[in-house]
Amino acid sequence: MPMFEYTARAPSGQIQKGQLDAPSKDEVSAYLRKNRLILVSVREAPKQITFSFGGQRIKTRDIVIFTRQFATMINAGLPLVQSLNILAQQTENKSLRDVTRAVVYDVESGHTLADAFSKHPKAFTDLYVNMVAAGEAGGILDTILLRLATFLEKNDALVRKVKGAMVYPGVIITVAVGAIAVLLIFVIPTFESMFSSAGMELPLPTRIVIGMSNILIGYWWAGLLAAGAMVFAIRQYNSTPVGRKQIDGLLLNAPVLGDMLRKSAVSRFTRTLGTLVSSGVSILDGLEITAKTAGNRVVHDAVMESRHSIAGGETIAAPLEKSKVFPPMVISMIAVGEQTGGLDEMLTKIADFYDEEVDVSVSALLSLMEPAMIVVLGVIVGGMVIAMYLPIFDMMNAVQ
C-alpha cells in the first residue's frame, strides 16, 4: 500500500502535515474529512529503501488479547491512558507495542481513541475503528471492546478452518509433484539407456514417458519460466476489478470448494454486519465496512448494491437475492429481521448456523479430497511404472 504525504488545515486554522498508508488519494481525503480536517495538498511519498530485521507482523491473536485486556481494564475503572500504557508495556509484539505508544501520544494530544486507532490501519481495521467510535459515543467502550474481541476470535477461527482445509491437498500435490519429478529425472533415464542398448522398438506409452523425462531434464528452466509467467499473469489479472470478480465467481461455483467458500462468506458477512449494527454503527456505514472485509469481489459487489438500495429507501434483502450468492434461507431471515427491527440478532443467528455449516463443509471437502488425491497419484505413478515395464514384458515374450 503506498504512503502519502498530506497537508491539512484544522478547524482552528492550524496547518498539519503528516503521512498515511492508503490505497489512493481519495482514501486520504476521506480519512481527513472523517477527522474534521480540510485537505490542502496530498502527494505520494518518495519511496525509500529500508532494511528491517526486528519488525513483527501484528496477528489477529495479538489484537484479540490486546482488546480483551483493554476491555477488562476499562471495565475495572482504570483511566484510558493508563490502560494503554500498561498494554504497551506488557505486549510481546514489538510492532503492536510501538502502535500502542503512538495511540497513547495521540490520545494525550486530544484525539479520540477511534481517531488514534484509525492512523494505524495495519493493526486496527475500519470495523475496529468504527465500533470503538460507537462505544465512545455511547459510553459503553468496555462492552464494545469485549464484543470486538469475541468477533475477532470467531472470525479468526473461521479463517483458520478454511485455510486448514487447503493444507492437506497442498501437501498431497507437493508430494505427488516431487515423486513424479524424481521418477522422470533419475529413474526413467536408467530404463531408457537399457532399452537403447537392446535396440528394440518401444511401445507408445513408454515413448511418451521417456519423452516427458527428456523434456524435463533438458528444458526444466523453460517449465519454471512458464509456471512463473502463469502465476504472474493470474496475479495481475486478479488485481483488476473485472479479473478479481471473475476469479472469485469461479471459486464460488467450484464443486465442493465453492460450497465451503460460499458458506464462509455468508458467515463472515452476517457476523460482521450484525456486530456493527448491534454496536450502534449506522446500517449504511456497516454495509460499507462489511463489503471491504468480505474477501470476495462478488460478495463485495452484492453488499454494495444492498447499501445503494437501502440508501434509496428500499430493503437490504432484495439486492442480496439478485446476486445469487446468498442462499434463500439467509435472504428470508434478513428480510424478517428488517421487518421486525431485530436485524442484528437475526444476523448473529445466521452467522452461528453457518459457522457450523463451514465445519461440515470442511469435513466433506477433506473426505472427498483424500481418496481423490490417492487415486490420482496412484494412476500417474502406476501408469509410469507400467509404461516402463511394457518393453520388459515384450522382451520376455520374445525369449519364450
N, C-alpha and C positions, 0 to 999 in steps of 0.2 A: 504494500500500500504506500503511495507517495506521501512525502512530507511537504506541507505547505507553510509558508511564512505569511502572516497576515498583520495588517494594521487596522485597528478598530477604534471607534470613539464611544466612550461610556455616556450614559445619560447626563452625567455631570459635566461633560465636555472633555474629560481627560482622555488622552491618547494612550492606547495599549497596543503593545506588539507581542507576538507570540508565534508558536509553531504548533501544528496539529496534523496528526495522521488521519487522512480522509481519502475516500475513493476519487473525489473530484472537487473542483472549486465550489460547485453548488452545495455540496455537503458542508464545506467550511462556512459558507454564507448562512446555511440553515442552522448550524451549530451556534454561530454568533447571534443570530436573531433569537434563538432559544434562550441565550444568556443575556438578552437585553442589551446587545452591543450593535453599533452601526458600522458596517464594513466600509473601510476607506480604500484598502488595496489588498490584493492577495496574489501570490505567485508561488510556483513550485520551488521548494528549497533546493539549492545545488546539492548534488549527490556527493557524499564524502565516503572515502574508503576507510573503514574502521575494522579493527581486529578485536574480537571479544572472546575471551576464554572463560569468563566466570558467569555469563548470563544463564538464567534458567527460564524455561517455559513455565508460564503460570497455568497449572492444570485445573480442571473443574473441581477436583477433590480439594485443592488448596483453597479455592473460593468458597466451597461448601463449609469447610472448617472455619475459615475466616468469618463467614456470615453467621454461623451458629454461635460462635464465641462472642461476636459483636452483639447479637440479639440478647444473649444471656446477660452481658454487662449492662446494656441499656435498660433491660427489664429490672435489673437489680438497683437501678438508680444512679449508676456511675455517669459522670459528665461525658459528653460526646468526645471531646478532645482527649480526655484521659483514657477513654476506652480505646481510641485509635492508637494512642501512644503505646498502650500495653500490647495491642495486636502487632504493632511494628516491631516491638522488642522480642516477641516470642515466636513469630512466624519463622519457619526454617527455609522458606523460599526467598532467596535474595531479591529477585525481581519484584515479588509481592511486597517485601519489606520496603523497598525503595518507593513503590507506588503508594503505599500507606503513608509514608513520611511526607510525600508530596501532597496527599489528600489532607493531612494534618495542617500543613502550611496554608493550603487554600482555605480550609475552614477557619483557621485563626485569622486569615486576611479578610474574612467577612462573607465568603461564598457559602452557599448552601451545600449540604452534603451531596445532594444529587448533582449539582454543578461541578463539584470537585471530582466526583466519580466519572462524570462524562468526559473529562480530559484524558481518561485512560481506557480507551475502547478495547484494547487488547486484554484488559483484566475484567472490565465491567461492561457488559453488553447494554444495548438500548433498553432491553427488557428490564435489566437490573436497575438502571438509572431511573427509568420511569416509575418503577414500583417504589423505589426509595423516595422519589419526589412525592408520590401519592401518600406514602407513610408519613413524611414530614408535614405535609399539608393537613393530614387528618389527625396528627398527634398519636399515631399508632405505629411508630417506626419499629419497635421491638416485634410486634405481631407480623408486620410485613417482612422483616428480615427472617423470622422463623419460617414463614410461608415460602420465601425465596429459597432458603436452604433445602426445604423439602422438595420444591420443584426441581432445583438443580440436581439433587440426588436421584430423583426418579428419571429425569431426562438423561443423566449420565448413564444410569443403568440401562435405559433403552438403547442408547448408542452402543454400549458395550455388548449388548445382546446381538445387535445387527453385525457389528464387527467380528464378534466371536463366531458367528455363523460362516464368515468368509475365511476363517483361519484354516479349517480342515480341507476345503477344496484347494486352497492355495498351497498347502503342504503336499497334498497328493500330486498336484500338477507339477510342482517343483521336482519331486522325486521321479515322476514319470519322465520329464524332460531330461533329467540327469541320467537316468538309466538308459534311455534311448541314445543319448549322446555318447555314453561310454561304449555301448554296443557298436554304434556306427564308426567311432574313431579307433577303437582298439581291437574289437573282436572281428568285425566284418572284413577288414583288410587281411587278416590271417587266413580266413577262408578263401578270399579272392586269390591270394598267391598260391594256395593249394590247388584251386580249380584251374588256374592258369598253367601250372606245371603238368596237370593231367591232360590239357588240350582238348577238353570236352565242351560240347555246346550246352549252355546253361539255360534252364527254364526261365520264363518271363518273370515270375516273382523274384527269383534270385538276381536277375539282371537289374530289376528295379531297386532292390535293396542295395546292391553294390553301387549303382549309380548315385543313390542318395548318400552313401558313405563317401564317394569321391567328391561330390559337390560340397558336403560339409567340411571335409578335410582341406579341399583346395580353395573354397570360397566362403569360409566361415566369417571373414571380415565383411563380406557383402551382406550376409544374413544379419549381422549385428547392425550394420548401417541401415538396412531396410526396416528392421524392428525399431530402431531409434527414430527413423523418419516417420514411421507409422504412429508411434507414441506421440511424437511432437505434433504431427498433423491433427491427431484426435484432440490433444490438449488445446491447440489453437482454435479448433472448431468449437470445442466445448466452452471456450472463453467468450464466444459471441452469443448474444441473446437467442438467436434462432437455433444455433447449434446446441446450446445448453438445453433448450426446450425439447428439441427432437431426441437427444440422447436420454434425457430424463423420462420422456414419454415412452421410449423403447424399454427402458428399465422397468417402468411401472407395468408395462404389458408383457414382460417376460414371464414364461411359465415358472411357477413356484416362487422364484426370487421376487417377481413383481408383486405377488400377493403379500409377501412379507414386507417389502418396501412401502406398499400402499397402506398397510395397517400401521406401520411405524410412522408414516407421515400423518395419518389421521390422529394417532395418539399424541404426537408432538404438537400438532395444530390445536387440538381441543384442550390439552393441558396448558399450553402457553396462553391461549386466549382466555381460558377460564381463570387462570391465576391472575392475569392482568385485570380482568373485569371485576373479580371479587376484591381486588386490592384498591379499587377506586379509579383506575385508569379509564379514560373515555373509550367507548367502543371503537371510534374511528382511529385513535392512536393505537389501541390494542390490535386492531386488524393490520395496521401498517407494520408494527413491530413483529407480529406473528408471521407476516409474509416474508420479512427479512430473515427470520430464523427458520424458515420452512425446510431449507436444504434441498429443495426440488423446484425447478423452474415452473413446472406445470402447476404444482400446488401454489406456488407464489402468485402466479397469474390469476388463479381461481380466487385466492383470498383477496387480491387487489380489486378484482371485479366485484367481489362482495362488498368491499369498502366503498367503491363508487356507487353501488346500488343503495346502500344504507344512507350514504350522503345525499342521495336523491330522494330519500323518503321511503324507500322500499325495504324489503326484508333481506337478511343475510342468506337465508336458505336457498332462494331462487337461483342466484348465480352459481352457488356451490353445486346445485343439482345439474346445471347446464354443463359444468366442467367434466362430468362423468368420472371424476376422481374419487369422490366420496360415496360410500355405499348408501342405499336408500334409508336404512335404519338411522344412520347418522344425520341425514337431512331431516328426517321426520322428528328426531329428538331435538335438534336445534330449532326447528320451527315451533315445536311445543314450548321449548324454553323461552323463545321470543314472545310467544303469546301469553305465557303465564308470568313473565318477569323473573323467571328463575334460570336465566341463561347460564350463569356461572356454575351453578350446581349441576345442571344438565351436562355441561361440557366436561366437568370433572368426572361424572359418572361414565361418560363415553370414553374418556382417557383411561380410567381404571379398567374398563372392559377390554379396550384394545391393547393395553399392556399385557393382559393375559393372552390375548389372541396372537400377539407377537411371539410369546413363548411357544405357543402351539405351532406357529409357522416356522420358527427356527428349528424345532424338533422335527417337523415334517421335511424341511429342506435337508437337514443332516441325514435323516433316514433314507432319503432318495439319493443324495449325493454319494454316500458310502458305497453302495453296490454298483452304482453307475460308473464311478471312478475306477473301481476294481475291475469291472468288465472291460472298460475302455483300455486300461493299462494292460490287462491280460491279452486282449485281442492284438494290440500293437506289438508288444514284446513277443508274444507267442507266434504271431504272423511272421516276424523277422526270423525267429529261430527255425520255424518250419521252412521258410524260403531258403535258408542256408543248408538245411538237411535234404532238400529235394534232390540236388545233384548226387549226394552220397547214396541215396536210395537208388537212383538210376545206375550208379556205378555198381552197386551190389547186384542189381538185376542183370546187368551186362555180364558180370562174372559168372553168375549162375547159368 
